Amino acid sequence: MSGLAIIIIIIIVVIIFFIASKYDIRNRGTRTTGNVINVNSRTRTDQYGVSHTTYHITYEFHDSTGKRWTGEASSGSHRSIGSTVTVYYLPDRPSRNVVDL
């Protein structure tokens, strides 16, 4: 097998693992409401002159014990500071969380 084929296989495996991990957190996790506490945007122009903006958000949420946690996510749609988001986290590891954007 060539080096390029091995790299492609590794990338595919990483993508599958990443998607499965997010699905697992949503499936097994606890659902709560969080708040957006920071928004940064980045705009780039593609080869056809079309602008694309990506929003990087930081959100906070509280677990079932009341402890505050934060997470980060990227989205193609704008979120305002203070807006609410749905957060899923693993009860035994709230640092493992995902947000619906």
C-alpha positions in Angstrom: 0.0 0.0 0.0 1.3 3.4 -0.9 1.9 6.1 1.7 -0.9 8.2 0.4 -3.4 5.4 0.7 -2.3 4.9 4.4 -2.8 8.6 5.1 -6.2 8.6 3.5 -7.3 5.5 5.6 -6.0 7.1 8.8 -8.0 10.3 8.0 -11.1 8.3 7.3 -10.8 6.4 10.6 -10.2 9.6 12.6 -13.3 11.2 11.0 -15.4 8.1 11.7 -14.2 8.1 15.3 -14.9 11.8 15.7 -18.5 11.4 14.4 -19.1 8.3 16.5 -17.8 10.0 19.6 -20.2 13.0 19.1 -23.1 10.6 18.5 -22.2 8.6 21.6 -22.2 11.8 23.8 -25.6 12.8 22.4 -27.0 9.3 22.8 -25.7 8.5 26.3 -25.2 12.1 27.6 -27.3 14.3 29.8 -29.0 17.2 28.0 -28.9 20.7 29.4 -29.1 24.3 28.3 -26.0 26.4 28.0 -25.2 30.0 27.1 -22.8 31.4 24.5 -20.2 33.4 26.3 -17.8 34.3 23.4 -18.0 34.5 19.6 -15.1 34.9 17.2 -15.5 34.9 13.4 -13.2 34.3 10.6 -14.0 35.2 7.0 -12.2 33.8 4.0 -12.7 34.3 0.3 -12.6 31.3 -2.0 -11.1 31.1 -5.5 -14.5 32.3 -7.0 -14.6 35.5 -4.8 -17.3 34.1 -2.5 -16.9 35.0 1.2 -17.3 32.2 3.8 -17.6 33.1 7.5 -17.0 30.6 10.3 -18.0 31.4 13.8 -16.1 29.9 16.7 -18.1 30.0 19.9 -17.4 29.3 23.6 -20.3 28.2 25.7 -20.9 27.5 29.3 -23.2 25.1 31.1 -23.7 23.6 34.5 -23.7 19.9 35.3 -26.2 18.2 37.6 -24.2 19.2 40.6 -24.1 22.8 39.6 -20.5 22.9 38.6 -19.7 25.2 35.6 -18.1 23.8 32.5 -17.2 25.4 29.2 -16.9 24.1 25.7 -16.0 25.3 22.2 -17.6 24.7 18.8 -17.5 26.1 15.3 -20.5 26.8 13.1 -21.4 28.4 9.8 -24.3 30.3 11.4 -23.9 33.2 13.7 -24.7 33.0 17.5 -24.8 36.0 19.7 -23.2 36.2 23.2 -25.9 35.3 25.7 -27.9 33.1 23.3 -28.9 29.7 24.5 -27.6 26.4 23.1 -28.4 22.7 23.8 -25.5 20.9 25.4 -25.0 17.2 25.9 -22.4 16.0 28.3 -21.3 12.7 29.9 -22.4 12.7 33.5 -19.2 11.0 34.7 -17.0 13.3 32.5 -18.7 16.7 31.8 -15.5 17.8 30.1 -16.7 15.5 27.3 -19.5 17.6 25.8 -21.0 18.6 22.5 -23.4 21.4 21.5 -26.2 21.6 18.9 -25.7 24.5 16.7 
